[in-house]
């Protein structure tokens, strides 16, 4: 079994597909959010900090730091599990 790679090791910029998977939405919905994108040649990339900020502002309710950290760790684990499953397929 492959170990989960910590967030600091898998980079700040995500492809459109990975960014959508990270948020748990489709790419069409991701495009509709009008988030700031980075371009590297033809590639469209999303900064993970922008994605996290969008999620934090969704309901404009204060969120405890401990809850944010736990939710981020859980989402990261699910993200990499889906990625590993997709790589095996």
Gaussian input, Z-matrix of N, CA and C with variables (Angstrom, degrees):
# hf/3-21g

backbone

0 1
 N
 C     1     B1
 C     2     B2     1     A1
 N     3     B3     2     A2     1     D1
 C     4     B4     3     A3     2     D2
 C     5     B5     4     A4     3     D3
 N     6     B6     5     A5     4     D4
 C     7     B7     6     A6     5     D5
 C     8     B8     7     A7     6     D6
 N     9     B9     8     A8     7     D7
 C    10    B10     9     A9     8     D8
 C    11    B11    10    A10     9     D9
 N    12    B12    11    A11    10    D10
 C    13    B13    12    A12    11    D11
 C    14    B14    13    A13    12    D12
 N    15    B15    14    A14    13    D13
 C    16    B16    15    A15    14    D14
 C    17    B17    16    A16    15    D15
 N    18    B18    17    A17    16    D16
 C    19    B19    18    A18    17    D17
 C    20    B20    19    A19    18    D18
 N    21    B21    20    A20    19    D19
 C    22    B22    21    A21    20    D20
 C    23    B23    22    A22    21    D21
 N    24    B24    23    A23    22    D22
 C    25    B25    24    A24    23    D23
 C    26    B26    25    A25    24    D24
 N    27    B27    26    A26    25    D25
 C    28    B28    27    A27    26    D26
 C    29    B29    28    A28    27    D27
 N    30    B30    29    A29    28    D28
 C    31    B31    30    A30    29    D29
 C    32    B32    31    A31    30    D30
 N    33    B33    32    A32    31    D31
 C    34    B34    33    A33    32    D32
 C    35    B35    34    A34    33    D33
 N    36    B36    35    A35    34    D34
 C    37    B37    36    A36    35    D35
 C    38    B38    37    A37    36    D36
 N    39    B39    38    A38    37    D37
 C    40    B40    39    A39    38    D38
 C    41    B41    40    A40    39    D39
 N    42    B42    41    A41    40    D40
 C    43    B43    42    A42    41    D41
 C    44    B44    43    A43    42    D42
 N    45    B45    44    A44    43    D43
 C    46    B46    45    A45    44    D44
 C    47    B47    46    A46    45    D45
 N    48    B48    47    A47    46    D46
 C    49    B49    48    A48    47    D47
 C    50    B50    49    A49    48    D48
 N    51    B51    50    A50    49    D49
 C    52    B52    51    A51    50    D50
 C    53    B53    52    A52    51    D51
 N    54    B54    53    A53    52    D52
 C    55    B55    54    A54    53    D53
 C    56    B56    55    A55    54    D54
 N    57    B57    56    A56    55    D55
 C    58    B58    57    A57    56    D56
 C    59    B59    58    A58    57    D57
 N    60    B60    59    A59    58    D58
 C    61    B61    60    A60    59    D59
 C    62    B62    61    A61    60    D60
 N    63    B63    62    A62    61    D61
 C    64    B64    63    A63    62    D62
 C    65    B65    64    A64    63    D63
 N    66    B66    65    A65    64    D64
 C    67    B67    66    A66    65    D65
 C    68    B68    67    A67    66    D66
 N    69    B69    68    A68    67    D67
 C    70    B70    69    A69    68    D68
 C    71    B71    70    A70    69    D69
 N    72    B72    71    A71    70    D70
 C    73    B73    72    A72    71    D71
 C    74    B74    73    A73    72    D72
 N    75    B75    74    A74    73    D73
 C    76    B76    75    A75    74    D74
 C    77    B77    76    A76    75    D75
 N    78    B78    77    A77    76    D76
 C    79    B79    78    A78    77    D77
 C    80    B80    79    A79    78    D78
 N    81    B81    80    A80    79    D79
 C    82    B82    81    A81    80    D80
 C    83    B83    82    A82    81    D81
 N    84    B84    83    A83    82    D82
 C    85    B85    84    A84    83    D83
 C    86    B86    85    A85    84    D84
 N    87    B87    86    A86    85    D85
 C    88    B88    87    A87    86    D86
 C    89    B89    88    A88    87    D87
 N    90    B90    89    A89    88    D88
 C    91    B91    90    A90    89    D89
 C    92    B92    91    A91    90    D90
 N    93    B93    92    A92    91    D91
 C    94    B94    93    A93    92    D92
 C    95    B95    94    A94    93    D93
 N    96    B96    95    A95    94    D94
 C    97    B97    96    A96    95    D95
 C    98    B98    97    A97    96    D96
 N    99    B99    98    A98    97    D97
 C   100   B100    99    A99    98    D98
 C   101   B101   100   A100    99    D99
 N   102   B102   101   A101   100   D100
 C   103   B103   102   A102   101   D101
 C   104   B104   103   A103   102   D102
 N   105   B105   104   A104   103   D103
 C   106   B106   105   A105   104   D104
 C   107   B107   106   A106   105   D105
 N   108   B108   107   A107   106   D106
 C   109   B109   108   A108   107   D107
 C   110   B110   109   A109   108   D108
 N   111   B111   110   A110   109   D109
 C   112   B112   111   A111   110   D110
 C   113   B113   112   A112   111   D111
 N   114   B114   113   A113   112   D112
 C   115   B115   114   A114   113   D113
 C   116   B116   115   A115   114   D114
 N   117   B117   116   A116   115   D115
 C   118   B118   117   A117   116   D116
 C   119   B119   118   A118   117   D117
 N   120   B120   119   A119   118   D118
 C   121   B121   120   A120   119   D119
 C   122   B122   121   A121   120   D120
 N   123   B123   122   A122   121   D121
 C   124   B124   123   A123   122   D122
 C   125   B125   124   A124   123   D123
 N   126   B126   125   A125   124   D124
 C   127   B127   126   A126   125   D125
 C   128   B128   127   A127   126   D126
 N   129   B129   128   A128   127   D127
 C   130   B130   129   A129   128   D128
 C   131   B131   130   A130   129   D129
 N   132   B132   131   A131   130   D130
 C   133   B133   132   A132   131   D131
 C   134   B134   133   A133   132   D132
 N   135   B135   134   A134   133   D133
 C   136   B136   135   A135   134   D134
 C   137   B137   136   A136   135   D135
 N   138   B138   137   A137   136   D136
 C   139   B139   138   A138   137   D137
 C   140   B140   139   A139   138   D138
 N   141   B141   140   A140   139   D139
 C   142   B142   141   A141   140   D140
 C   143   B143   142   A142   141   D141
 N   144   B144   143   A143   142   D142
 C   145   B145   144   A144   143   D143
 C   146   B146   145   A145   144   D144
 N   147   B147   146   A146   145   D145
 C   148   B148   147   A147   146   D146
 C   149   B149   148   A148   147   D147
 N   150   B150   149   A149   148   D148
 C   151   B151   150   A150   149   D149
 C   152   B152   151   A151   150   D150
 N   153   B153   152   A152   151   D151
 C   154   B154   153   A153   152   D152
 C   155   B155   154   A154   153   D153
 N   156   B156   155   A155   154   D154
 C   157   B157   156   A156   155   D155
 C   158   B158   157   A157   156   D156
 N   159   B159   158   A158   157   D157
 C   160   B160   159   A159   158   D158
 C   161   B161   160   A160   159   D159
 N   162   B162   161   A161   160   D160
 C   163   B163   162   A162   161   D161
 C   164   B164   163   A163   162   D162
 N   165   B165   164   A164   163   D163
 C   166   B166   165   A165   164   D164
 C   167   B167   166   A166   165   D165
 N   168   B168   167   A167   166   D166
 C   169   B169   168   A168   167   D167
 C   170   B170   169   A169   168   D168
 N   171   B171   170   A170   169   D169
 C   172   B172   171   A171   170   D170
 C   173   B173   172   A172   171   D171
 N   174   B174   173   A173   172   D172
 C   175   B175   174   A174   173   D173
 C   176   B176   175   A175   174   D174
 N   177   B177   176   A176   175   D175
 C   178   B178   177   A177   176   D176
 C   179   B179   178   A178   177   D177
 N   180   B180   179   A179   178   D178
 C   181   B181   180   A180   179   D179
 C   182   B182   181   A181   180   D180
 N   183   B183   182   A182   181   D181
 C   184   B184   183   A183   182   D182
 C   185   B185   184   A184   183   D183
 N   186   B186   185   A185   184   D184
 C   187   B187   186   A186   185   D185
 C   188   B188   187   A187   186   D186
 N   189   B189   188   A188   187   D187
 C   190   B190   189   A189   188   D188
 C   191   B191   190   A190   189   D189
 N   192   B192   191   A191   190   D190
 C   193   B193   192   A192   191   D191
 C   194   B194   193   A193   192   D192
 N   195   B195   194   A194   193   D193
 C   196   B196   195   A195   194   D194
 C   197   B197   196   A196   195   D195
 N   198   B198   197   A197   196   D196
 C   199   B199   198   A198   197   D197
 C   200   B200   199   A199   198   D198
 N   201   B201   200   A200   199   D199
 C   202   B202   201   A201   200   D200
 C   203   B203   202   A202   201   D201
 N   204   B204   203   A203   202   D202
 C   205   B205   204   A204   203   D203
 C   206   B206   205   A205   204   D204
 N   207   B207   206   A206   205   D205
 C   208   B208   207   A207   206   D206
 C   209   B209   208   A208   207   D207
 N   210   B210   209   A209   208   D208
 C   211   B211   210   A210   209   D209
 C   212   B212   211   A211   210   D210
 N   213   B213   212   A212   211   D211
 C   214   B214   213   A213   212   D212
 C   215   B215   214   A214   213   D213
 N   216   B216   215   A215   214   D214
 C   217   B217   216   A216   215   D215
 C   218   B218   217   A217   216   D216
 N   219   B219   218   A218   217   D217
 C   220   B220   219   A219   218   D218
 C   221   B221   220   A220   219   D219
 N   222   B222   221   A221   220   D220
 C   223   B223   222   A222   221   D221
 C   224   B224   223   A223   222   D222
 N   225   B225   224   A224   223   D223
 C   226   B226   225   A225   224   D224
 C   227   B227   226   A226   225   D225
 N   228   B228   227   A227   226   D226
 C   229   B229   228   A228   227   D227
 C   230   B230   229   A229   228   D228
 N   231   B231   230   A230   229   D229
 C   232   B232   231   A231   230   D230
 C   233   B233   232   A232   231   D231
 N   234   B234   233   A233   232   D232
 C   235   B235   234   A234   233   D233
 C   236   B236   235   A235   234   D234
 N   237   B237   236   A236   235   D235
 C   238   B238   237   A237   236   D236
 C   239   B239   238   A238   237   D237
 N   240   B240   239   A239   238   D238
 C   241   B241   240   A240   239   D239
 C   242   B242   241   A241   240   D240
 N   243   B243   242   A242   241   D241
 C   244   B244   243   A243   242   D242
 C   245   B245   244   A244   243   D243
 N   246   B246   245   A245   244   D244
 C   247   B247   246   A246   245   D245
 C   248   B248   247   A247   246   D246
 N   249   B249   248   A248   247   D247
 C   250   B250   249   A249   248   D248
 C   251   B251   250   A250   249   D249
 N   252   B252   251   A251   250   D250
 C   253   B253   252   A252   251   D251
 C   254   B254   253   A253   252   D252
 N   255   B255   254   A254   253   D253
 C   256   B256   255   A255   254   D254
 C   257   B257   256   A256   255   D255
 N   258   B258   257   A257   256   D256
 C   259   B259   258   A258   257   D257
 C   260   B260   259   A259   258   D258
 N   261   B261   260   A260   259   D259
 C   262   B262   261   A261   260   D260
 C   263   B263   262   A262   261   D261
 N   264   B264   263   A263   262   D262
 C   265   B265   264   A264   263   D263
 C   266   B266   265   A265   264   D264

   B1=1.4475
   B2=1.5238
   B3=1.3170
   B4=1.4544
   B5=1.5215
   B6=1.3293
   B7=1.4617
   B8=1.5167
   B9=1.3306
   B10=1.4607
   B11=1.5174
   B12=1.3144
   B13=1.4592
   B14=1.5218
   B15=1.3401
   B16=1.4616
   B17=1.5255
   B18=1.3217
   B19=1.4576
   B20=1.5239
   B21=1.3128
   B22=1.4571
   B23=1.5160
   B24=1.3200
   B25=1.4531
   B26=1.5147
   B27=1.3432
   B28=1.4448
   B29=1.5086
   B30=1.2886
   B31=1.4531
   B32=1.5081
   B33=1.3213
   B34=1.4543
   B35=1.5126
   B36=1.3098
   B37=1.4585
   B38=1.5215
   B39=1.3320
   B40=1.4625
   B41=1.5191
   B42=1.3149
   B43=1.4628
   B44=1.5247
   B45=1.3207
   B46=1.4568
   B47=1.5277
   B48=1.3114
   B49=1.4690
   B50=1.5256
   B51=1.3377
   B52=1.4620
   B53=1.5257
   B54=1.3330
   B55=1.4657
   B56=1.5293
   B57=1.3253
   B58=1.4619
   B59=1.5222
   B60=1.3196
   B61=1.4600
   B62=1.5225
   B63=1.3102
   B64=1.4679
   B65=1.5292
   B66=1.3479
   B67=1.4604
   B68=1.5272
   B69=1.3370
   B70=1.4536
   B71=1.5202
   B72=1.3326
   B73=1.4629
   B74=1.5270
   B75=1.3110
   B76=1.4604
   B77=1.5226
   B78=1.3232
   B79=1.4694
   B80=1.5238
   B81=1.3382
   B82=1.4614
   B83=1.5213
   B84=1.3132
   B85=1.4592
   B86=1.5293
   B87=1.3295
   B88=1.4562
   B89=1.5264
   B90=1.3217
   B91=1.4727
   B92=1.5198
   B93=1.3220
   B94=1.4606
   B95=1.5156
   B96=1.3282
   B97=1.4653
   B98=1.5231
   B99=1.3212
   B100=1.4740
   B101=1.5232
   B102=1.3331
   B103=1.4635
   B104=1.5236
   B105=1.3134
   B106=1.4618
   B107=1.5237
   B108=1.3189
   B109=1.4648
   B110=1.5230
   B111=1.3312
   B112=1.4649
   B113=1.5132
   B114=1.2769
   B115=1.4675
   B116=1.5235
   B117=1.3036
   B118=1.4482
   B119=1.5235
   B120=1.3245
   B121=1.4542
   B122=1.5110
   B123=1.3187
   B124=1.4640
   B125=1.5232
   B126=1.3120
   B127=1.4623
   B128=1.5207
   B129=1.3119
   B130=1.4559
   B131=1.5186
   B132=1.3199
   B133=1.4541
   B134=1.5233
   B135=1.3118
   B136=1.4616
   B137=1.5240
   B138=1.3266
   B139=1.4578
   B140=1.5256
   B141=1.3154
   B142=1.4679
   B143=1.5209
   B144=1.3340
   B145=1.4683
   B146=1.5216
   B147=1.3308
   B148=1.4653
   B149=1.5286
   B150=1.3300
   B151=1.4608
   B152=1.5267
   B153=1.3296
   B154=1.4594
   B155=1.5266
   B156=1.3047
   B157=1.4593
   B158=1.5206
   B159=1.3313
   B160=1.4617
   B161=1.5285
   B162=1.3259
   B163=1.4656
   B164=1.5277
   B165=1.3274
   B166=1.4652
   B167=1.5294
   B168=1.3093
   B169=1.4674
   B170=1.5241
   B171=1.3071
   B172=1.4674
   B173=1.5206
   B174=1.3084
   B175=1.4674
   B176=1.5291
   B177=1.3064
   B178=1.4559
   B179=1.5272
   B180=1.3173
   B181=1.4535
   B182=1.5244
   B183=1.3245
   B184=1.4627
   B185=1.5284
   B186=1.3152
   B187=1.4551
   B188=1.5217
   B189=1.3260
   B190=1.4631
   B191=1.5258
   B192=1.3322
   B193=1.4625
   B194=1.5280
   B195=1.3305
   B196=1.4646
   B197=1.5288
   B198=1.3280
   B199=1.4621
   B200=1.5208
   B201=1.3331
   B202=1.4580
   B203=1.5216
   B204=1.3300
   B205=1.4612
   B206=1.5289
   B207=1.3223
   B208=1.4616
   B209=1.5284
   B210=1.3219
   B211=1.4666
   B212=1.5291
   B213=1.3252
   B214=1.4626
   B215=1.5280
   B216=1.3211
   B217=1.4704
   B218=1.5310
   B219=1.3368
   B220=1.4614
   B221=1.5217
   B222=1.3242
   B223=1.4671
   B224=1.5225
   B225=1.3209
   B226=1.4686
   B227=1.5269
   B228=1.3171
   B229=1.4667
   B230=1.5289
   B231=1.3426
   B232=1.4715
   B233=1.5233
   B234=1.3244
   B235=1.4643
   B236=1.5286
   B237=1.3327
   B238=1.4557
   B239=1.5263
   B240=1.3230
   B241=1.4551
   B242=1.5307
   B243=1.3401
   B244=1.4689
   B245=1.5228
   B246=1.3108
   B247=1.4607
   B248=1.5302
   B249=1.3350
   B250=1.4673
   B251=1.5176
   B252=1.3343
   B253=1.4659
   B254=1.5255
   B255=1.3158
   B256=1.4649
   B257=1.5253
   B258=1.3178
   B259=1.4641
   B260=1.5272
   B261=1.3307
   B262=1.4626
   B263=1.5237
   B264=1.3213
   B265=1.4760
   B266=1.4992
   A1=108.79
   A2=116.84
   A3=122.11
   A4=110.12
   A5=116.14
   A6=120.29
   A7=110.01
   A8=116.14
   A9=121.06
   A10=108.15
   A11=116.05
   A12=121.31
   A13=108.32
   A14=118.65
   A15=120.21
   A16=111.22
   A17=116.06
   A18=122.11
   A19=111.95
   A20=119.09
   A21=120.87
   A22=112.65
   A23=118.25
   A24=121.36
   A25=113.52
   A26=118.46
   A27=118.26
   A28=113.34
   A29=117.22
   A30=121.18
   A31=115.75
   A32=113.71
   A33=120.72
   A34=112.73
   A35=118.08
   A36=121.08
   A37=110.92
   A38=115.42
   A39=121.45
   A40=109.49
   A41=115.59
   A42=120.12
   A43=108.40
   A44=115.78
   A45=120.03
   A46=111.10
   A47=116.54
   A48=120.90
   A49=111.24
   A50=116.90
   A51=120.30
   A52=111.40
   A53=117.40
   A54=121.04
   A55=110.17
   A56=116.55
   A57=120.15
   A58=110.38
   A59=116.63
   A60=120.36
   A61=110.74
   A62=117.27
   A63=122.45
   A64=110.47
   A65=116.61
   A66=120.61
   A67=112.72
   A68=116.41
   A69=119.90
   A70=113.21
   A71=116.44
   A72=121.85
   A73=108.82
   A74=116.62
   A75=120.98
   A76=111.50
   A77=115.96
   A78=120.07
   A79=111.92
   A80=117.54
   A81=119.90
   A82=110.56
   A83=116.85
   A84=120.21
   A85=110.30
   A86=117.24
   A87=121.24
   A88=110.62
   A89=116.61
   A90=120.33
   A91=111.38
   A92=116.34
   A93=121.34
   A94=114.36
   A95=117.80
   A96=121.17
   A97=112.53
   A98=116.38
   A99=122.02
   A100=113.04
   A101=115.67
   A102=120.48
   A103=109.44
   A104=115.04
   A105=119.48
   A106=109.28
   A107=116.19
   A108=120.82
   A109=109.23
   A110=114.65
   A111=121.69
   A112=106.27
   A113=117.53
   A114=121.14
   A115=109.13
   A116=114.10
   A117=122.02
   A118=105.24
   A119=115.47
   A120=119.78
   A121=108.20
   A122=117.12
   A123=121.71
   A124=113.08
   A125=116.14
   A126=120.29
   A127=111.18
   A128=115.60
   A129=122.52
   A130=106.46
   A131=116.36
   A132=121.68
   A133=110.35
   A134=115.87
   A135=122.67
   A136=109.01
   A137=116.13
   A138=121.56
   A139=107.63
   A140=116.02
   A141=120.41
   A142=110.92
   A143=117.48
   A144=119.55
   A145=110.90
   A146=117.63
   A147=121.07
   A148=110.60
   A149=116.53
   A150=120.64
   A151=110.78
   A152=116.26
   A153=120.36
   A154=111.10
   A155=117.02
   A156=121.38
   A157=110.77
   A158=117.41
   A159=121.04
   A160=110.17
   A161=116.48
   A162=120.31
   A163=110.15
   A164=117.17
   A165=120.88
   A166=111.58
   A167=117.45
   A168=121.28
   A169=113.70
   A170=118.24
   A171=121.13
   A172=112.60
   A173=117.51
   A174=119.39
   A175=112.52
   A176=117.47
   A177=124.38
   A178=112.75
   A179=116.89
   A180=122.35
   A181=108.93
   A182=117.65
   A183=118.97
   A184=110.52
   A185=115.30
   A186=121.48
   A187=108.17
   A188=116.29
   A189=120.66
   A190=110.13
   A191=115.96
   A192=120.76
   A193=112.40
   A194=116.65
   A195=120.27
   A196=110.50
   A197=116.87
   A198=120.66
   A199=110.84
   A200=116.98
   A201=120.79
   A202=111.31
   A203=116.54
   A204=120.97
   A205=110.60
   A206=117.13
   A207=120.89
   A208=110.96
   A209=117.09
   A210=120.80
   A211=111.07
   A212=116.40
   A213=120.22
   A214=110.89
   A215=116.61
   A216=120.30
   A217=110.92
   A218=116.81
   A219=120.35
   A220=111.56
   A221=116.60
   A222=120.46
   A223=110.61
   A224=116.34
   A225=120.59
   A226=110.72
   A227=116.78
   A228=120.58
   A229=110.56
   A230=117.34
   A231=120.42
   A232=111.28
   A233=116.48
   A234=121.57
   A235=110.53
   A236=116.55
   A237=119.74
   A238=112.12
   A239=117.72
   A240=119.73
   A241=110.09
   A242=117.27
   A243=120.54
   A244=110.72
   A245=116.79
   A246=120.92
   A247=111.36
   A248=116.12
   A249=120.06
   A250=110.40
   A251=116.67
   A252=120.42
   A253=110.45
   A254=117.11
   A255=120.95
   A256=110.66
   A257=117.81
   A258=121.62
   A259=111.12
   A260=116.84
   A261=121.19
   A262=112.10
   A263=115.76
   A264=120.14
   A265=112.90
   D1=133.90
   D2=-179.29
   D3=-79.16
   D4=137.30
   D5=179.04
   D6=-71.55
   D7=149.53
   D8=176.47
   D9=-71.04
   D10=130.84
   D11=-179.67
   D12=-85.51
   D13=127.15
   D14=179.51
   D15=-59.75
   D16=152.07
   D17=-177.70
   D18=-52.62
   D19=-38.44
   D20=-178.01
   D21=-66.05
   D22=-16.49
   D23=-178.35
   D24=-95.47
   D25=-17.02
   D26=-176.99
   D27=-103.89
   D28=10.31
   D29=167.45
   D30=91.25
   D31=160.27
   D32=-179.37
   D33=-87.49
   D34=-28.06
   D35=-174.22
   D36=-101.94
   D37=130.40
   D38=-178.46
   D39=-117.80
   D40=146.10
   D41=173.85
   D42=-65.83
   D43=167.51
   D44=179.75
   D45=-58.64
   D46=-43.82
   D47=-179.79
   D48=-63.77
   D49=-44.97
   D50=-179.74
   D51=-67.70
   D52=-38.07
   D53=178.85
   D54=-63.83
   D55=-42.30
   D56=178.29
   D57=-64.43
   D58=-42.88
   D59=178.40
   D60=-64.19
   D61=-39.88
   D62=178.76
   D63=-58.98
   D64=-40.53
   D65=179.87
   D66=-84.58
   D67=-12.37
   D68=-179.31
   D69=77.17
   D70=30.60
   D71=179.83
   D72=-130.50
   D73=173.43
   D74=177.25
   D75=-84.72
   D76=164.85
   D77=-178.96
   D78=-66.14
   D79=-33.52
   D80=178.34
   D81=-63.82
   D82=-43.40
   D83=178.46
   D84=-66.45
   D85=-39.04
   D86=177.74
   D87=-58.14
   D88=-45.52
   D89=178.50
   D90=-61.04
   D91=-34.07
   D92=-179.45
   D93=-72.65
   D94=-13.13
   D95=179.67
   D96=-76.39
   D97=-15.38
   D98=-179.24
   D99=55.44
   D100=42.10
   D101=174.66
   D102=-76.03
   D103=154.98
   D104=177.44
   D105=-66.69
   D106=134.24
   D107=179.06
   D108=-115.22
   D109=157.03
   D110=173.15
   D111=-111.67
   D112=143.61
   D113=177.99
   D114=-114.62
   D115=133.91
   D116=175.24
   D117=-129.28
   D118=95.30
   D119=-171.11
   D120=65.51
   D121=-124.00
   D122=177.67
   D123=-88.38
   D124=-11.92
   D125=-176.41
   D126=-74.58
   D127=137.84
   D128=173.58
   D129=-104.58
   D130=124.85
   D131=-176.24
   D132=-125.09
   D133=148.55
   D134=178.71
   D135=-115.98
   D136=134.57
   D137=176.31
   D138=-77.88
   D139=128.06
   D140=-177.02
   D141=-62.81
   D142=-27.68
   D143=177.65
   D144=-67.17
   D145=-35.98
   D146=176.39
   D147=-66.46
   D148=-38.42
   D149=178.13
   D150=-64.80
   D151=-45.57
   D152=178.99
   D153=-63.17
   D154=-40.67
   D155=179.33
   D156=-63.40
   D157=-41.56
   D158=178.17
   D159=-60.92
   D160=-44.03
   D161=179.30
   D162=-63.26
   D163=-43.92
   D164=-178.92
   D165=-61.71
   D166=-31.22
   D167=-177.20
   D168=-92.83
   D169=1.24
   D170=-175.79
   D171=-54.59
   D172=-49.45
   D173=-176.93
   D174=-109.30
   D175=1.05
   D176=177.99
   D177=55.20
   D178=27.25
   D179=176.89
   D180=-101.44
   D181=141.90
   D182=177.10
   D183=-64.20
   D184=140.34
   D185=-178.87
   D186=-123.85
   D187=132.51
   D188=179.91
   D189=-65.20
   D190=144.04
   D191=-179.84
   D192=-57.76
   D193=-40.06
   D194=-179.68
   D195=-63.74
   D196=-39.60
   D197=178.58
   D198=-66.50
   D199=-40.45
   D200=177.93
   D201=-61.95
   D202=-44.46
   D203=-178.60
   D204=-65.14
   D205=-43.90
   D206=-179.90
   D207=-65.65
   D208=-43.25
   D209=179.09
   D210=-64.23
   D211=-39.68
   D212=179.31
   D213=-65.07
   D214=-42.67
   D215=179.24
   D216=-64.69
   D217=-41.46
   D218=178.14
   D219=-64.35
   D220=-45.04
   D221=-179.62
   D222=-64.73
   D223=-39.69
   D224=178.50
   D225=-61.45
   D226=-43.42
   D227=179.41
   D228=-63.09
   D229=-43.87
   D230=178.48
   D231=-64.86
   D232=-40.01
   D233=179.99
   D234=-58.85
   D235=-48.78
   D236=-177.57
   D237=-71.77
   D238=-30.23
   D239=176.04
   D240=-65.30
   D241=-43.49
   D242=177.18
   D243=-64.24
   D244=-38.33
   D245=179.79
   D246=-65.11
   D247=-42.83
   D248=178.20
   D249=-64.20
   D250=-41.46
   D251=179.74
   D252=-64.29
   D253=-39.26
   D254=178.91
   D255=-67.06
   D256=-36.09
   D257=-179.81
   D258=-69.20
   D259=-32.59
   D260=179.68
   D261=-74.18
   D262=-26.58
   D263=-175.69
   D264=-74.45

